[in-house]
Amino acid sequence: MIIYLNDTRLTIEASSTLQQFIEQRKAVGAHVAIAINNEFVPKFMYANTILREGDRIDLIVPMQGG
């Protein structure tokens, strides 16, 4: 199944959950927000959110500034 992570095309197993996807990519840190198809997904929903063909996942990392 094809999905997009920050506009990068990836192939994953069908019926993967967002939680499984995150666990497979150890680079995803604890301080990140995730949106699927421009809709924020709260952390408590990761295990129940099933990814679908063509989903666009955006990882939003906080930045420091002033």
PyMOL commands that place a pseudoatom at each C-alpha (Angstrom):
pseudoatom trace, name=CA, resn=MET, resi=1, chain=A, elem=C, hetatm=0, pos=[0.000, 0.000, 0.000]
pseudoatom trace, name=CA, resn=ILE, resi=2, chain=A, elem=C, hetatm=0, pos=[1.311, 3.467, -0.864]
pseudoatom trace, name=CA, resn=ILE, resi=3, chain=A, elem=C, hetatm=0, pos=[1.230, 6.358, 1.616]
pseudoatom trace, name=CA, resn=TYR, resi=4, chain=A, elem=C, hetatm=0, pos=[3.125, 9.647, 1.833]
pseudoatom trace, name=CA, resn=LEU, resi=5, chain=A, elem=C, hetatm=0, pos=[5.220, 10.800, 4.775]
pseudoatom trace, name=CA, resn=ASN, resi=6, chain=A, elem=C, hetatm=0, pos=[5.996, 14.507, 4.524]
pseudoatom trace, name=CA, resn=ASP, resi=7, chain=A, elem=C, hetatm=0, pos=[5.516, 14.203, 0.736]
pseudoatom trace, name=CA, resn=THR, resi=8, chain=A, elem=C, hetatm=0, pos=[7.832, 11.170, 0.459]
pseudoatom trace, name=CA, resn=ARG, resi=9, chain=A, elem=C, hetatm=0, pos=[6.195, 8.123, -1.102]
pseudoatom trace, name=CA, resn=LEU, resi=10, chain=A, elem=C, hetatm=0, pos=[6.439, 4.959, 1.027]
pseudoatom trace, name=CA, resn=THR, resi=11, chain=A, elem=C, hetatm=0, pos=[5.175, 1.409, 0.706]
pseudoatom trace, name=CA, resn=ILE, resi=12, chain=A, elem=C, hetatm=0, pos=[3.759, -0.179, 3.866]
pseudoatom trace, name=CA, resn=GLU, resi=13, chain=A, elem=C, hetatm=0, pos=[1.706, -3.250, 4.753]
pseudoatom trace, name=CA, resn=ALA, resi=14, chain=A, elem=C, hetatm=0, pos=[-2.041, -2.913, 4.264]
pseudoatom trace, name=CA, resn=SER, resi=15, chain=A, elem=C, hetatm=0, pos=[-4.106, -2.426, 7.440]
pseudoatom trace, name=CA, resn=SER, resi=16, chain=A, elem=C, hetatm=0, pos=[-1.176, -0.944, 9.373]
pseudoatom trace, name=CA, resn=THR, resi=17, chain=A, elem=C, hetatm=0, pos=[-2.104, 1.311, 12.259]
pseudoatom trace, name=CA, resn=LEU, resi=18, chain=A, elem=C, hetatm=0, pos=[-0.486, 4.663, 12.854]
pseudoatom trace, name=CA, resn=GLN, resi=19, chain=A, elem=C, hetatm=0, pos=[1.087, 3.219, 16.019]
pseudoatom trace, name=CA, resn=GLN, resi=20, chain=A, elem=C, hetatm=0, pos=[2.686, 0.356, 14.047]
pseudoatom trace, name=CA, resn=PHE, resi=21, chain=A, elem=C, hetatm=0, pos=[3.940, 2.804, 11.444]
pseudoatom trace, name=CA, resn=ILE, resi=22, chain=A, elem=C, hetatm=0, pos=[5.562, 4.982, 14.123]
pseudoatom trace, name=CA, resn=GLU, resi=23, chain=A, elem=C, hetatm=0, pos=[7.154, 2.009, 15.891]
pseudoatom trace, name=CA, resn=GLN, resi=24, chain=A, elem=C, hetatm=0, pos=[8.711, 0.832, 12.617]
pseudoatom trace, name=CA, resn=ARG, resi=25, chain=A, elem=C, hetatm=0, pos=[10.314, 4.251, 12.164]
pseudoatom trace, name=CA, resn=LYS, resi=26, chain=A, elem=C, hetatm=0, pos=[12.345, 4.725, 15.295]
pseudoatom trace, name=CA, resn=ALA, resi=27, chain=A, elem=C, hetatm=0, pos=[13.334, 8.220, 14.157]
pseudoatom trace, name=CA, resn=VAL, resi=28, chain=A, elem=C, hetatm=0, pos=[9.926, 9.552, 15.223]
pseudoatom trace, name=CA, resn=GLY, resi=29, chain=A, elem=C, hetatm=0, pos=[10.463, 11.182, 18.616]
pseudoatom trace, name=CA, resn=ALA, resi=30, chain=A, elem=C, hetatm=0, pos=[8.083, 11.670, 21.513]
pseudoatom trace, name=CA, resn=HIS, resi=31, chain=A, elem=C, hetatm=0, pos=[7.677, 15.389, 20.856]
pseudoatom trace, name=CA, resn=VAL, resi=32, chain=A, elem=C, hetatm=0, pos=[5.983, 15.314, 17.496]
pseudoatom trace, name=CA, resn=ALA, resi=33, chain=A, elem=C, hetatm=0, pos=[2.460, 16.037, 16.299]
pseudoatom trace, name=CA, resn=ILE, resi=34, chain=A, elem=C, hetatm=0, pos=[0.978, 13.966, 13.506]
pseudoatom trace, name=CA, resn=ALA, resi=35, chain=A, elem=C, hetatm=0, pos=[-1.634, 14.897, 10.940]
pseudoatom trace, name=CA, resn=ILE, resi=36, chain=A, elem=C, hetatm=0, pos=[-3.198, 12.549, 8.407]
pseudoatom trace, name=CA, resn=ASN, resi=37, chain=A, elem=C, hetatm=0, pos=[-4.723, 14.214, 5.360]
pseudoatom trace, name=CA, resn=ASN, resi=38, chain=A, elem=C, hetatm=0, pos=[-4.428, 17.603, 7.111]
pseudoatom trace, name=CA, resn=GLU, resi=39, chain=A, elem=C, hetatm=0, pos=[-6.271, 16.468, 10.257]
pseudoatom trace, name=CA, resn=PHE, resi=40, chain=A, elem=C, hetatm=0, pos=[-4.472, 16.297, 13.621]
pseudoatom trace, name=CA, resn=VAL, resi=41, chain=A, elem=C, hetatm=0, pos=[-4.449, 12.840, 15.240]
pseudoatom trace, name=CA, resn=PRO, resi=42, chain=A, elem=C, hetatm=0, pos=[-4.198, 12.837, 19.065]
pseudoatom trace, name=CA, resn=LYS, resi=43, chain=A, elem=C, hetatm=0, pos=[-1.710, 10.356, 20.553]
pseudoatom trace, name=CA, resn=PHE, resi=44, chain=A, elem=C, hetatm=0, pos=[-4.433, 8.321, 22.249]
pseudoatom trace, name=CA, resn=MET, resi=45, chain=A, elem=C, hetatm=0, pos=[-5.836, 7.536, 18.760]
pseudoatom trace, name=CA, resn=TYR, resi=46, chain=A, elem=C, hetatm=0, pos=[-2.592, 6.212, 17.206]
pseudoatom trace, name=CA, resn=ALA, resi=47, chain=A, elem=C, hetatm=0, pos=[-3.307, 2.537, 17.996]
pseudoatom trace, name=CA, resn=ASN, resi=48, chain=A, elem=C, hetatm=0, pos=[-6.837, 2.743, 16.559]
pseudoatom trace, name=CA, resn=THR, resi=49, chain=A, elem=C, hetatm=0, pos=[-6.031, 4.773, 13.447]
pseudoatom trace, name=CA, resn=ILE, resi=50, chain=A, elem=C, hetatm=0, pos=[-5.752, 2.480, 10.429]
pseudoatom trace, name=CA, resn=LEU, resi=51, chain=A, elem=C, hetatm=0, pos=[-3.752, 3.891, 7.542]
pseudoatom trace, name=CA, resn=ARG, resi=52, chain=A, elem=C, hetatm=0, pos=[-5.340, 3.778, 4.106]
pseudoatom trace, name=CA, resn=GLU, resi=53, chain=A, elem=C, hetatm=0, pos=[-4.041, 3.818, 0.543]
pseudoatom trace, name=CA, resn=GLY, resi=54, chain=A, elem=C, hetatm=0, pos=[-2.901, 7.317, -0.419]
pseudoatom trace, name=CA, resn=ASP, resi=55, chain=A, elem=C, hetatm=0, pos=[-2.936, 8.762, 3.117]
pseudoatom trace, name=CA, resn=ARG, resi=56, chain=A, elem=C, hetatm=0, pos=[-0.715, 11.787, 3.563]
pseudoatom trace, name=CA, resn=ILE, resi=57, chain=A, elem=C, hetatm=0, pos=[1.023, 11.801, 6.930]
pseudoatom trace, name=CA, resn=ASP, resi=58, chain=A, elem=C, hetatm=0, pos=[2.702, 14.958, 8.166]
pseudoatom trace, name=CA, resn=LEU, resi=59, chain=A, elem=C, hetatm=0, pos=[5.102, 14.901, 11.117]
pseudoatom trace, name=CA, resn=ILE, resi=60, chain=A, elem=C, hetatm=0, pos=[5.196, 18.275, 12.806]
pseudoatom trace, name=CA, resn=VAL, resi=61, chain=A, elem=C, hetatm=0, pos=[8.227, 18.825, 15.028]
pseudoatom trace, name=CA, resn=PRO, resi=62, chain=A, elem=C, hetatm=0, pos=[8.302, 21.767, 17.471]
pseudoatom trace, name=CA, resn=MET, resi=63, chain=A, elem=C, hetatm=0, pos=[10.974, 24.395, 16.890]
pseudoatom trace, name=CA, resn=GLN, resi=64, chain=A, elem=C, hetatm=0, pos=[12.566, 26.713, 19.382]
pseudoatom trace, name=CA, resn=GLY, resi=65, chain=A, elem=C, hetatm=0, pos=[12.663, 30.360, 18.670]
pseudoatom trace, name=CA, resn=GLY, resi=66, chain=A, elem=C, hetatm=0, pos=[12.073, 33.724, 20.039]
for i in range(1, 66): cmd.bond("trace and resi %d" % i, "trace and resi %d" % (i + 1))
show_as sticks, trace
zoom trace
